[in-house]
Amino acid sequence: MAQSQPIPIRLPSDMVVRLDAAAKRLGSTRAGVIRFCVETWLRHFEVKGRAALPVDWDEVMASQSRRKTPRRPIRPDPRPAP
């Protein structure tokens, strides 16, 4: 494995709570979720040559695996509206 380098970032506390919840659901860690998101986004960007926001994760994952995956219904955002 290549040598890794820590990169400090500051996140708002509400984002850390959401990140922890995602990590728990995935059986991972904060760093693991962040690493996964960055790696898949960068790989998709390198393949497609563009950065579109918001990220269509179904498209990203399909391009990673070189196969089409059925679109899952989008769950509503559980956070209260601002």
PyMOL Python script that loads the backbone (N, CA, C, O; Angstrom):
from pymol import cmd

cmd.read_pdbstr("""\
ATOM      1  N   MET A   1       0.841  -1.177   0.000  1.00  0.00           N
ATOM      2  CA  MET A   1       0.000   0.000   0.000  1.00  0.00           C
ATOM      3  C   MET A   1       0.885   1.239   0.000  1.00  0.00           C
ATOM      4  O   MET A   1       1.931   1.272   0.650  1.00  0.00           O
ATOM      5  N   ALA A   2       0.459   2.241  -0.726  1.00  0.00           N
ATOM      6  CA  ALA A   2       1.222   3.483  -0.793  1.00  0.00           C
ATOM      7  C   ALA A   2       1.220   4.180   0.556  1.00  0.00           C
ATOM      8  O   ALA A   2       0.298   4.025   1.357  1.00  0.00           O
ATOM      9  N   GLN A   3       2.263   4.943   0.784  1.00  0.00           N
ATOM     10  CA  GLN A   3       2.353   5.683   2.031  1.00  0.00           C
ATOM     11  C   GLN A   3       1.195   6.681   2.086  1.00  0.00           C
ATOM     12  O   GLN A   3       0.918   7.372   1.105  1.00  0.00           O
ATOM     13  N   SER A   4       0.531   6.752   3.223  1.00  0.00           N
ATOM     14  CA  SER A   4      -0.581   7.683   3.341  1.00  0.00           C
ATOM     15  C   SER A   4      -0.145   8.935   4.090  1.00  0.00           C
ATOM     16  O   SER A   4       0.827   8.922   4.846  1.00  0.00           O
ATOM     17  N   GLN A   5      -0.864   9.984   3.870  1.00  0.00           N
ATOM     18  CA  GLN A   5      -0.537  11.260   4.482  1.00  0.00           C
ATOM     19  C   GLN A   5      -1.808  11.838   5.087  1.00  0.00           C
ATOM     20  O   GLN A   5      -2.807  11.981   4.383  1.00  0.00           O
ATOM     21  N   PRO A   6      -1.796  12.172   6.368  1.00  0.00           N
ATOM     22  CA  PRO A   6      -2.985  12.768   6.969  1.00  0.00           C
ATOM     23  C   PRO A   6      -3.224  14.174   6.416  1.00  0.00           C
ATOM     24  O   PRO A   6      -2.291  14.953   6.219  1.00  0.00           O
ATOM     25  N   ILE A   7      -4.484  14.467   6.174  1.00  0.00           N
ATOM     26  CA  ILE A   7      -4.877  15.786   5.700  1.00  0.00           C
ATOM     27  C   ILE A   7      -5.942  16.313   6.651  1.00  0.00           C
ATOM     28  O   ILE A   7      -7.083  15.851   6.628  1.00  0.00           O
ATOM     29  N   PRO A   8      -5.574  17.271   7.482  1.00  0.00           N
ATOM     30  CA  PRO A   8      -6.573  17.784   8.431  1.00  0.00           C
ATOM     31  C   PRO A   8      -7.630  18.629   7.719  1.00  0.00           C
ATOM     32  O   PRO A   8      -7.312  19.485   6.893  1.00  0.00           O
ATOM     33  N   ILE A   9      -8.875  18.372   8.054  1.00  0.00           N
ATOM     34  CA  ILE A   9      -9.975  19.185   7.533  1.00  0.00           C
ATOM     35  C   ILE A   9     -10.888  19.542   8.695  1.00  0.00           C
ATOM     36  O   ILE A   9     -10.975  18.811   9.681  1.00  0.00           O
ATOM     37  N   ARG A  10     -11.550  20.649   8.568  1.00  0.00           N
ATOM     38  CA  ARG A  10     -12.512  21.059   9.584  1.00  0.00           C
ATOM     39  C   ARG A  10     -13.910  20.898   9.010  1.00  0.00           C
ATOM     40  O   ARG A  10     -14.214  21.373   7.916  1.00  0.00           O
ATOM     41  N   LEU A  11     -14.751  20.215   9.776  1.00  0.00           N
ATOM     42  CA  LEU A  11     -16.133  19.995   9.374  1.00  0.00           C
ATOM     43  C   LEU A  11     -17.051  20.572  10.436  1.00  0.00           C
ATOM     44  O   LEU A  11     -16.728  20.533  11.623  1.00  0.00           O
ATOM     45  N   PRO A  12     -18.192  21.106  10.022  1.00  0.00           N
ATOM     46  CA  PRO A  12     -19.151  21.566  11.018  1.00  0.00           C
ATOM     47  C   PRO A  12     -19.642  20.381  11.860  1.00  0.00           C
ATOM     48  O   PRO A  12     -19.690  19.247  11.382  1.00  0.00           O
ATOM     49  N   SER A  13     -20.000  20.655  13.103  1.00  0.00           N
ATOM     50  CA  SER A  13     -20.385  19.573  14.017  1.00  0.00           C
ATOM     51  C   SER A  13     -21.565  18.768  13.493  1.00  0.00           C
ATOM     52  O   SER A  13     -21.610  17.556  13.705  1.00  0.00           O
ATOM     53  N   ASP A  14     -22.522  19.396  12.818  1.00  0.00           N
ATOM     54  CA  ASP A  14     -23.656  18.635  12.292  1.00  0.00           C
ATOM     55  C   ASP A  14     -23.220  17.670  11.188  1.00  0.00           C
ATOM     56  O   ASP A  14     -23.800  16.594  11.039  1.00  0.00           O
ATOM     57  N   MET A  15     -22.203  18.050  10.419  1.00  0.00           N
ATOM     58  CA  MET A  15     -21.693  17.165   9.382  1.00  0.00           C
ATOM     59  C   MET A  15     -20.951  15.973  10.005  1.00  0.00           C
ATOM     60  O   MET A  15     -21.022  14.859   9.486  1.00  0.00           O
ATOM     61  N   VAL A  16     -20.252  16.204  11.097  1.00  0.00           N
ATOM     62  CA  VAL A  16     -19.558  15.121  11.796  1.00  0.00           C
ATOM     63  C   VAL A  16     -20.576  14.107  12.318  1.00  0.00           C
ATOM     64  O   VAL A  16     -20.349  12.900  12.244  1.00  0.00           O
ATOM     65  N   VAL A  17     -21.693  14.598  12.844  1.00  0.00           N
ATOM     66  CA  VAL A  17     -22.758  13.706  13.327  1.00  0.00           C
ATOM     67  C   VAL A  17     -23.281  12.857  12.171  1.00  0.00           C
ATOM     68  O   VAL A  17     -23.456  11.648  12.317  1.00  0.00           O
ATOM     69  N   ARG A  18     -23.528  13.485  11.029  1.00  0.00           N
ATOM     70  CA  ARG A  18     -24.010  12.752   9.856  1.00  0.00           C
ATOM     71  C   ARG A  18     -22.962  11.762   9.352  1.00  0.00           C
ATOM     72  O   ARG A  18     -23.299  10.648   8.952  1.00  0.00           O
ATOM     73  N   LEU A  19     -21.704  12.167   9.372  1.00  0.00           N
ATOM     74  CA  LEU A  19     -20.610  11.304   8.948  1.00  0.00           C
ATOM     75  C   LEU A  19     -20.503  10.084   9.863  1.00  0.00           C
ATOM     76  O   LEU A  19     -20.322   8.961   9.392  1.00  0.00           O
ATOM     77  N   ASP A  20     -20.614  10.311  11.161  1.00  0.00           N
ATOM     78  CA  ASP A  20     -20.585   9.198  12.120  1.00  0.00           C
ATOM     79  C   ASP A  20     -21.741   8.236  11.885  1.00  0.00           C
ATOM     80  O   ASP A  20     -21.564   7.020  11.956  1.00  0.00           O
ATOM     81  N   ALA A  21     -22.933   8.781  11.604  1.00  0.00           N
ATOM     82  CA  ALA A  21     -24.099   7.924  11.350  1.00  0.00           C
ATOM     83  C   ALA A  21     -23.882   7.082  10.094  1.00  0.00           C
ATOM     84  O   ALA A  21     -24.206   5.894  10.078  1.00  0.00           O
ATOM     85  N   ALA A  22     -23.338   7.691   9.045  1.00  0.00           N
ATOM     86  CA  ALA A  22     -23.065   6.952   7.812  1.00  0.00           C
ATOM     87  C   ALA A  22     -22.017   5.871   8.056  1.00  0.00           C
ATOM     88  O   ALA A  22     -22.163   4.742   7.588  1.00  0.00           O
ATOM     89  N   ALA A  23     -20.962   6.217   8.789  1.00  0.00           N
ATOM     90  CA  ALA A  23     -19.902   5.242   9.084  1.00  0.00           C
ATOM     91  C   ALA A  23     -20.465   4.066   9.865  1.00  0.00           C
ATOM     92  O   ALA A  23     -20.123   2.915   9.596  1.00  0.00           O
ATOM     93  N   LYS A  24     -21.324   4.352  10.828  1.00  0.00           N
ATOM     94  CA  LYS A  24     -21.916   3.279  11.628  1.00  0.00           C
ATOM     95  C   LYS A  24     -22.771   2.369  10.757  1.00  0.00           C
ATOM     96  O   LYS A  24     -22.694   1.145  10.871  1.00  0.00           O
ATOM     97  N   ARG A  25     -23.591   2.964   9.882  1.00  0.00           N
ATOM     98  CA  ARG A  25     -24.438   2.154   8.992  1.00  0.00           C
ATOM     99  C   ARG A  25     -23.616   1.298   8.048  1.00  0.00           C
ATOM    100  O   ARG A  25     -24.020   0.191   7.691  1.00  0.00           O
ATOM    101  N   LEU A  26     -22.460   1.812   7.644  1.00  0.00           N
ATOM    102  CA  LEU A  26     -21.600   1.085   6.715  1.00  0.00           C
ATOM    103  C   LEU A  26     -20.620   0.148   7.409  1.00  0.00           C
ATOM    104  O   LEU A  26     -19.924  -0.624   6.750  1.00  0.00           O
ATOM    105  N   GLY A  27     -20.559   0.213   8.745  1.00  0.00           N
ATOM    106  CA  GLY A  27     -19.585  -0.590   9.471  1.00  0.00           C
ATOM    107  C   GLY A  27     -18.175  -0.107   9.203  1.00  0.00           C
ATOM    108  O   GLY A  27     -17.246  -0.906   9.078  1.00  0.00           O
ATOM    109  N   SER A  28     -18.019   1.196   9.116  1.00  0.00           N
ATOM    110  CA  SER A  28     -16.729   1.788   8.766  1.00  0.00           C
ATOM    111  C   SER A  28     -16.371   2.864   9.786  1.00  0.00           C
ATOM    112  O   SER A  28     -16.939   2.926  10.877  1.00  0.00           O
ATOM    113  N   THR A  29     -15.429   3.699   9.409  1.00  0.00           N
ATOM    114  CA  THR A  29     -14.989   4.803  10.253  1.00  0.00           C
ATOM    115  C   THR A  29     -15.199   6.104   9.496  1.00  0.00           C
ATOM    116  O   THR A  29     -15.491   6.096   8.301  1.00  0.00           O
ATOM    117  N   ARG A  30     -15.049   7.225  10.201  1.00  0.00           N
ATOM    118  CA  ARG A  30     -15.124   8.522   9.529  1.00  0.00           C
ATOM    119  C   ARG A  30     -14.131   8.561   8.372  1.00  0.00           C
ATOM    120  O   ARG A  30     -14.485   8.911   7.247  1.00  0.00           O
ATOM    121  N   ALA A  31     -12.906   8.202   8.660  1.00  0.00           N
ATOM    122  CA  ALA A  31     -11.853   8.246   7.635  1.00  0.00           C
ATOM    123  C   ALA A  31     -12.195   7.326   6.468  1.00  0.00           C
ATOM    124  O   ALA A  31     -11.956   7.676   5.312  1.00  0.00           O
ATOM    125  N   GLY A  32     -12.747   6.163   6.759  1.00  0.00           N
ATOM    126  CA  GLY A  32     -13.104   5.221   5.704  1.00  0.00           C
ATOM    127  C   GLY A  32     -14.166   5.771   4.769  1.00  0.00           C
ATOM    128  O   GLY A  32     -14.078   5.606   3.553  1.00  0.00           O
ATOM    129  N   VAL A  33     -15.169   6.422   5.338  1.00  0.00           N
ATOM    130  CA  VAL A  33     -16.230   7.009   4.515  1.00  0.00           C
ATOM    131  C   VAL A  33     -15.673   8.153   3.668  1.00  0.00           C
ATOM    132  O   VAL A  33     -15.961   8.246   2.475  1.00  0.00           O
ATOM    133  N   ILE A  34     -14.885   9.011   4.282  1.00  0.00           N
ATOM    134  CA  ILE A  34     -14.291  10.129   3.545  1.00  0.00           C
ATOM    135  C   ILE A  34     -13.391   9.609   2.431  1.00  0.00           C
ATOM    136  O   ILE A  34     -13.450  10.095   1.302  1.00  0.00           O
ATOM    137  N   ARG A  35     -12.558   8.620   2.750  1.00  0.00           N
ATOM    138  CA  ARG A  35     -11.650   8.044   1.750  1.00  0.00           C
ATOM    139  C   ARG A  35     -12.445   7.439   0.586  1.00  0.00           C
ATOM    140  O   ARG A  35     -12.088   7.628  -0.577  1.00  0.00           O
ATOM    141  N   PHE A  36     -13.523   6.713   0.906  1.00  0.00           N
ATOM    142  CA  PHE A  36     -14.372   6.109  -0.126  1.00  0.00           C
ATOM    143  C   PHE A  36     -14.967   7.187  -1.036  1.00  0.00           C
ATOM    144  O   PHE A  36     -14.919   7.066  -2.260  1.00  0.00           O
ATOM    145  N   CYS A  37     -15.522   8.227  -0.442  1.00  0.00           N
ATOM    146  CA  CYS A  37     -16.146   9.299  -1.229  1.00  0.00           C
ATOM    147  C   CYS A  37     -15.132   9.993  -2.129  1.00  0.00           C
ATOM    148  O   CYS A  37     -15.398  10.229  -3.308  1.00  0.00           O
ATOM    149  N   VAL A  38     -13.986  10.314  -1.578  1.00  0.00           N
ATOM    150  CA  VAL A  38     -12.963  11.008  -2.363  1.00  0.00           C
ATOM    151  C   VAL A  38     -12.446  10.110  -3.479  1.00  0.00           C
ATOM    152  O   VAL A  38     -12.319  10.550  -4.621  1.00  0.00           O
ATOM    153  N   GLU A  39     -12.149   8.860  -3.158  1.00  0.00           N
ATOM    154  CA  GLU A  39     -11.608   7.938  -4.165  1.00  0.00           C
ATOM    155  C   GLU A  39     -12.598   7.723  -5.305  1.00  0.00           C
ATOM    156  O   GLU A  39     -12.215   7.802  -6.473  1.00  0.00           O
ATOM    157  N   THR A  40     -13.866   7.452  -4.989  1.00  0.00           N
ATOM    158  CA  THR A  40     -14.834   7.193  -6.058  1.00  0.00           C
ATOM    159  C   THR A  40     -15.099   8.449  -6.879  1.00  0.00           C
ATOM    160  O   THR A  40     -15.244   8.371  -8.099  1.00  0.00           O
ATOM    161  N   TRP A  41     -15.163   9.605  -6.223  1.00  0.00           N
ATOM    162  CA  TRP A  41     -15.393  10.837  -6.963  1.00  0.00           C
ATOM    163  C   TRP A  41     -14.209  11.142  -7.886  1.00  0.00           C
ATOM    164  O   TRP A  41     -14.406  11.494  -9.049  1.00  0.00           O
ATOM    165  N   LEU A  42     -12.988  11.009  -7.374  1.00  0.00           N
ATOM    166  CA  LEU A  42     -11.807  11.283  -8.201  1.00  0.00           C
ATOM    167  C   LEU A  42     -11.723  10.332  -9.390  1.00  0.00           C
ATOM    168  O   LEU A  42     -11.422  10.753 -10.507  1.00  0.00           O
ATOM    169  N   ARG A  43     -11.990   9.050  -9.148  1.00  0.00           N
ATOM    170  CA  ARG A  43     -11.932   8.080 -10.242  1.00  0.00           C
ATOM    171  C   ARG A  43     -12.971   8.429 -11.307  1.00  0.00           C
ATOM    172  O   ARG A  43     -12.682   8.383 -12.502  1.00  0.00           O
ATOM    173  N   HIS A  44     -14.174   8.775 -10.869  1.00  0.00           N
ATOM    174  CA  HIS A  44     -15.224   9.165 -11.804  1.00  0.00           C
ATOM    175  C   HIS A  44     -14.822  10.422 -12.577  1.00  0.00           C
ATOM    176  O   HIS A  44     -15.022  10.499 -13.789  1.00  0.00           O
ATOM    177  N   PHE A  45     -14.262  11.395 -11.883  1.00  0.00           N
ATOM    178  CA  PHE A  45     -13.812  12.635 -12.520  1.00  0.00           C
ATOM    179  C   PHE A  45     -12.740  12.346 -13.562  1.00  0.00           C
ATOM    180  O   PHE A  45     -12.760  12.926 -14.647  1.00  0.00           O
ATOM    181  N   GLU A  46     -11.811  11.463 -13.247  1.00  0.00           N
ATOM    182  CA  GLU A  46     -10.747  11.114 -14.185  1.00  0.00           C
ATOM    183  C   GLU A  46     -11.298  10.412 -15.425  1.00  0.00           C
ATOM    184  O   GLU A  46     -10.798  10.619 -16.530  1.00  0.00           O
ATOM    185  N   VAL A  47     -12.325   9.586 -15.242  1.00  0.00           N
ATOM    186  CA  VAL A  47     -12.923   8.863 -16.363  1.00  0.00           C
ATOM    187  C   VAL A  47     -13.784   9.792 -17.210  1.00  0.00           C
ATOM    188  O   VAL A  47     -13.677   9.804 -18.436  1.00  0.00           O
ATOM    189  N   LYS A  48     -14.642  10.572 -16.545  1.00  0.00           N
ATOM    190  CA  LYS A  48     -15.596  11.429 -17.259  1.00  0.00           C
ATOM    191  C   LYS A  48     -15.001  12.775 -17.659  1.00  0.00           C
ATOM    192  O   LYS A  48     -15.461  13.395 -18.617  1.00  0.00           O
ATOM    193  N   GLY A  49     -13.982  13.231 -16.932  1.00  0.00           N
ATOM    194  CA  GLY A  49     -13.362  14.500 -17.253  1.00  0.00           C
ATOM    195  C   GLY A  49     -14.179  15.718 -16.871  1.00  0.00           C
ATOM    196  O   GLY A  49     -13.919  16.825 -17.342  1.00  0.00           O
ATOM    197  N   ARG A  50     -15.161  15.511 -16.021  1.00  0.00           N
ATOM    198  CA  ARG A  50     -15.978  16.635 -15.585  1.00  0.00           C
ATOM    199  C   ARG A  50     -16.423  16.408 -14.151  1.00  0.00           C
ATOM    200  O   ARG A  50     -16.439  15.283 -13.652  1.00  0.00           O
ATOM    201  N   ALA A  51     -16.776  17.489 -13.516  1.00  0.00           N
ATOM    202  CA  ALA A  51     -17.275  17.418 -12.146  1.00  0.00           C
ATOM    203  C   ALA A  51     -18.670  18.005 -12.124  1.00  0.00           C
ATOM    204  O   ALA A  51     -18.845  19.214 -12.274  1.00  0.00           O
ATOM    205  N   ALA A  52     -19.644  17.166 -11.941  1.00  0.00           N
ATOM    206  CA  ALA A  52     -21.026  17.624 -11.896  1.00  0.00           C
ATOM    207  C   ALA A  52     -21.543  17.507 -10.470  1.00  0.00           C
ATOM    208  O   ALA A  52     -21.355  16.486  -9.808  1.00  0.00           O
ATOM    209  N   LEU A  53     -22.181  18.541 -10.018  1.00  0.00           N
ATOM    210  CA  LEU A  53     -22.780  18.526  -8.681  1.00  0.00           C
ATOM    211  C   LEU A  53     -24.268  18.802  -8.814  1.00  0.00           C
ATOM    212  O   LEU A  53     -24.657  19.630  -9.638  1.00  0.00           O
ATOM    213  N   PRO A  54     -25.105  18.146  -8.043  1.00  0.00           N
ATOM    214  CA  PRO A  54     -24.755  17.139  -7.054  1.00  0.00           C
ATOM    215  C   PRO A  54     -24.295  15.855  -7.731  1.00  0.00           C
ATOM    216  O   PRO A  54     -24.654  15.572  -8.874  1.00  0.00           O
ATOM    217  N   VAL A  55     -23.513  15.105  -7.019  1.00  0.00           N
ATOM    218  CA  VAL A  55     -22.959  13.866  -7.542  1.00  0.00           C
ATOM    219  C   VAL A  55     -24.072  12.829  -7.676  1.00  0.00           C
ATOM    220  O   VAL A  55     -24.841  12.614  -6.739  1.00  0.00           O
ATOM    221  N   ASP A  56     -24.155  12.190  -8.837  1.00  0.00           N
ATOM    222  CA  ASP A  56     -25.093  11.098  -9.063  1.00  0.00           C
ATOM    223  C   ASP A  56     -24.352   9.808  -8.710  1.00  0.00           C
ATOM    224  O   ASP A  56     -23.673   9.224  -9.554  1.00  0.00           O
ATOM    225  N   TRP A  57     -24.485   9.373  -7.467  1.00  0.00           N
ATOM    226  CA  TRP A  57     -23.709   8.234  -6.980  1.00  0.00           C
ATOM    227  C   TRP A  57     -24.025   6.945  -7.720  1.00  0.00           C
ATOM    228  O   TRP A  57     -23.157   6.083  -7.855  1.00  0.00           O
ATOM    229  N   ASP A  58     -25.273   6.798  -8.208  1.00  0.00           N
ATOM    230  CA  ASP A  58     -25.588   5.607  -9.003  1.00  0.00           C
ATOM    231  C   ASP A  58     -24.733   5.584 -10.262  1.00  0.00           C
ATOM    232  O   ASP A  58     -24.216   4.535 -10.647  1.00  0.00           O
ATOM    233  N   GLU A  59     -24.581   6.748 -10.910  1.00  0.00           N
ATOM    234  CA  GLU A  59     -23.750   6.832 -12.106  1.00  0.00           C
ATOM    235  C   GLU A  59     -22.281   6.590 -11.771  1.00  0.00           C
ATOM    236  O   GLU A  59     -21.574   5.902 -12.507  1.00  0.00           O
ATOM    237  N   VAL A  60     -21.830   7.160 -10.659  1.00  0.00           N
ATOM    238  CA  VAL A  60     -20.438   6.980 -10.239  1.00  0.00           C
ATOM    239  C   VAL A  60     -20.155   5.507  -9.996  1.00  0.00           C
ATOM    240  O   VAL A  60     -19.168   4.968 -10.497  1.00  0.00           O
ATOM    241  N   MET A  61     -21.016   4.858  -9.232  1.00  0.00           N
ATOM    242  CA  MET A  61     -20.781   3.452  -8.914  1.00  0.00           C
ATOM    243  C   MET A  61     -20.869   2.574 -10.160  1.00  0.00           C
ATOM    244  O   MET A  61     -20.104   1.620 -10.296  1.00  0.00           O
ATOM    245  N   ALA A  62     -21.792   2.885 -11.067  1.00  0.00           N
ATOM    246  CA  ALA A  62     -21.900   2.116 -12.304  1.00  0.00           C
ATOM    247  C   ALA A  62     -20.638   2.267 -13.147  1.00  0.00           C
ATOM    248  O   ALA A  62     -20.170   1.298 -13.745  1.00  0.00           O
ATOM    249  N   SER A  63     -20.087   3.475 -13.195  1.00  0.00           N
ATOM    250  CA  SER A  63     -18.874   3.675 -13.996  1.00  0.00           C
ATOM    251  C   SER A  63     -17.675   2.987 -13.356  1.00  0.00           C
ATOM    252  O   SER A  63     -16.748   2.582 -14.057  1.00  0.00           O
ATOM    253  N   GLN A  64     -17.686   2.853 -12.041  1.00  0.00           N
ATOM    254  CA  GLN A  64     -16.589   2.168 -11.355  1.00  0.00           C
ATOM    255  C   GLN A  64     -16.597   0.680 -11.667  1.00  0.00           C
ATOM    256  O   GLN A  64     -15.548   0.071 -11.872  1.00  0.00           O
ATOM    257  N   SER A  65     -17.786   0.107 -11.701  1.00  0.00           N
ATOM    258  CA  SER A  65     -17.884  -1.337 -11.871  1.00  0.00           C
ATOM    259  C   SER A  65     -17.993  -1.749 -13.334  1.00  0.00           C
ATOM    260  O   SER A  65     -17.982  -2.936 -13.660  1.00  0.00           O
ATOM    261  N   ARG A  66     -18.100  -0.739 -14.222  1.00  0.00           N
ATOM    262  CA  ARG A  66     -18.217  -1.010 -15.661  1.00  0.00           C
ATOM    263  C   ARG A  66     -19.498  -1.775 -15.997  1.00  0.00           C
ATOM    264  O   ARG A  66     -19.570  -2.438 -17.032  1.00  0.00           O
ATOM    265  N   ARG A  67     -20.495  -1.686 -15.141  1.00  0.00           N
ATOM    266  CA  ARG A  67     -21.777  -2.329 -15.436  1.00  0.00           C
ATOM    267  C   ARG A  67     -22.886  -1.397 -14.996  1.00  0.00           C
ATOM    268  O   ARG A  67     -22.688  -0.520 -14.155  1.00  0.00           O
ATOM    269  N   LYS A  68     -24.033  -1.597 -15.568  1.00  0.00           N
ATOM    270  CA  LYS A  68     -25.172  -0.774 -15.215  1.00  0.00           C
ATOM    271  C   LYS A  68     -25.829  -1.351 -13.966  1.00  0.00           C
ATOM    272  O   LYS A  68     -26.024  -2.561 -13.854  1.00  0.00           O
ATOM    273  N   THR A  69     -26.158  -0.487 -13.053  1.00  0.00           N
ATOM    274  CA  THR A  69     -26.880  -0.909 -11.861  1.00  0.00           C
ATOM    275  C   THR A  69     -28.241  -0.249 -11.880  1.00  0.00           C
ATOM    276  O   THR A  69     -28.366   0.902 -12.298  1.00  0.00           O
ATOM    277  N   PRO A  70     -29.264  -0.960 -11.435  1.00  0.00           N
ATOM    278  CA  PRO A  70     -30.588  -0.342 -11.428  1.00  0.00           C
ATOM    279  C   PRO A  70     -30.621   0.829 -10.455  1.00  0.00           C
ATOM    280  O   PRO A  70     -30.010   0.779  -9.387  1.00  0.00           O
ATOM    281  N   ARG A  71     -31.332   1.872 -10.829  1.00  0.00           N
ATOM    282  CA  ARG A  71     -31.476   3.032  -9.958  1.00  0.00           C
ATOM    283  C   ARG A  71     -32.374   2.669  -8.796  1.00  0.00           C
ATOM    284  O   ARG A  71     -33.463   2.119  -8.962  1.00  0.00           O
ATOM    285  N   ARG A  72     -31.883   2.994  -7.620  1.00  0.00           N
ATOM    286  CA  ARG A  72     -32.697   2.804  -6.432  1.00  0.00           C
ATOM    287  C   ARG A  72     -33.487   4.075  -6.195  1.00  0.00           C
ATOM    288  O   ARG A  72     -33.040   5.163  -6.559  1.00  0.00           O
ATOM    289  N   PRO A  73     -34.664   3.947  -5.586  1.00  0.00           N
ATOM    290  CA  PRO A  73     -35.416   5.172  -5.288  1.00  0.00           C
ATOM    291  C   PRO A  73     -34.629   6.040  -4.316  1.00  0.00           C
ATOM    292  O   PRO A  73     -33.969   5.542  -3.404  1.00  0.00           O
ATOM    293  N   ILE A  74     -34.712   7.323  -4.528  1.00  0.00           N
ATOM    294  CA  ILE A  74     -34.007   8.261  -3.658  1.00  0.00           C
ATOM    295  C   ILE A  74     -34.810   8.440  -2.377  1.00  0.00           C
ATOM    296  O   ILE A  74     -35.996   8.772  -2.408  1.00  0.00           O
ATOM    297  N   ARG A  75     -34.143   8.216  -1.255  1.00  0.00           N
ATOM    298  CA  ARG A  75     -34.805   8.409   0.028  1.00  0.00           C
ATOM    299  C   ARG A  75     -34.856   9.894   0.349  1.00  0.00           C
ATOM    300  O   ARG A  75     -33.923  10.636   0.040  1.00  0.00           O
ATOM    301  N   PRO A  76     -35.941  10.324   0.967  1.00  0.00           N
ATOM    302  CA  PRO A  76     -35.996  11.735   1.343  1.00  0.00           C
ATOM    303  C   PRO A  76     -34.930  12.059   2.384  1.00  0.00           C
ATOM    304  O   PRO A  76     -34.570  11.217   3.207  1.00  0.00           O
ATOM    305  N   ASP A  77     -34.439  13.280   2.336  1.00  0.00           N
ATOM    306  CA  ASP A  77     -33.429  13.738   3.296  1.00  0.00           C
ATOM    307  C   ASP A  77     -34.073  13.804   4.676  1.00  0.00           C
ATOM    308  O   ASP A  77     -35.065  14.511   4.850  1.00  0.00           O
ATOM    309  N   PRO A  78     -33.529  13.079   5.673  1.00  0.00           N
ATOM    310  CA  PRO A  78     -34.133  13.052   7.004  1.00  0.00           C
ATOM    311  C   PRO A  78     -33.925  14.325   7.814  1.00  0.00           C
ATOM    312  O   PRO A  78     -34.552  14.520   8.855  1.00  0.00           O
ATOM    313  N   ARG A  79     -33.029  15.195   7.322  1.00  0.00           N
ATOM    314  CA  ARG A  79     -32.759  16.415   8.068  1.00  0.00           C
ATOM    315  C   ARG A  79     -33.900  17.403   7.903  1.00  0.00           C
ATOM    316  O   ARG A  79     -34.518  17.462   6.840  1.00  0.00           O
ATOM    317  N   PRO A  80     -34.188  18.180   8.942  1.00  0.00           N
ATOM    318  CA  PRO A  80     -35.242  19.184   8.809  1.00  0.00           C
ATOM    319  C   PRO A  80     -34.846  20.249   7.788  1.00  0.00           C
ATOM    320  O   PRO A  80     -33.673  20.595   7.652  1.00  0.00           O
ATOM    321  N   ALA A  81     -35.845  20.756   7.079  1.00  0.00           N
ATOM    322  CA  ALA A  81     -35.596  21.809   6.095  1.00  0.00           C
ATOM    323  C   ALA A  81     -35.155  23.088   6.808  1.00  0.00           C
ATOM    324  O   ALA A  81     -35.636  23.388   7.901  1.00  0.00           O
ATOM    325  N   PRO A  82     -34.236  23.844   6.190  1.00  0.00           N
ATOM    326  CA  PRO A  82     -33.762  25.071   6.840  1.00  0.00           C
ATOM    327  C   PRO A  82     -34.842  26.156   6.912  1.00  0.00           C
ATOM    328  O   PRO A  82     -34.590  27.244   7.431  1.00  0.00           O
TER     329      PRO A  82
END
""", "prot")
cmd.dss("prot")
cmd.show_as("cartoon", "prot")
cmd.util.cbc("prot")
cmd.orient("prot")
